[in-house]
């Protein structure tokens, strides 16, 4: 199977592409290699994919928010399915550079939908986010919950993506699955996320910023579990049978949470990183940041029922694996 993967040099995109290559699929990967975080890290991921995939992996640098550039890059390129993981990520950065989110997450998502409408792939799987739940007080978050009160522009763009996808599924019967990711971590992760920031600071003997006095909970989901869920969803497109899908659509469009189904205290995460690093953190307590939420916790009943998703990696296992990778990557 030939699969188009957007954001292939990103954290989740890299791992999904690696898994698909290992399963014998061919990957057409695209990414704009922007400098939101280290371009060198993205290039290192691409080198790993090239070494793993050989002729089965093809990469093109292109900004999919540029419709003309995307059409040119895809001219003459055939694919069977799409995994659309490219996006401008980050809750806090959306306060600083909102235009980047408008371009990548709104215009870019629309461009991928238009590409899919023209090519009619068997299935389009796309990235949403647990951020869409905003200030919802009821835990765990269920895909049936209303998500009308985003607390950040990033969350608003991801909700908009889901709405656009629903429209295209209805109008053009385009099979799609949206995945609301919950705090993904692991080897080759993102330098802007807490796991990386805490590990880097603790190993360097520098202070870490602990928001809301540490009174925060996150559903930390290990990358291998996430990839298993993404690939399983990719293989099983929602049917166009008029039945109600996860998330409520009667078109061929399902929405699932991908999480670990555990709300972990931030303090416990820090303690595990301290243990793995072999030293204590220097903590600077700070207030809750604009756009952040107090807790995330995924209800995964729908994806367990429909896809067989079963996360198995606790943070007790996953955190040391990340720290070991971090030390190795940085030769520490």
Secondary structure, DSSP 8 states (H G I E B T S, - for coil): -EEEEETTTSHHHHHHHHHHHHTT-EEEEEE---SSS-HHHHHHHHHHHHHHHGGGEEEEE--TTSHHHHHHHHTT---SEEEE------TTHHHH-HHHHIIIIIIHHHHHHHHHHHH--SEEEEEEEGGGGTT--SSSB-TTS-----SSHHHHHHHHHHHHHHHHHHHH---EEEEEE--EESTT--TTSHHHHHHHHHHHT-EEEEEGGG--EE--EEHHHHHHHHHHHHHS----SS---TTS-SSSEEEEEES-S--EEHHHHHHHHHHHHTS--EEEEE---TT--SB--B--HHHHHHH-------HHHHHHHHHHHHHHHTT-
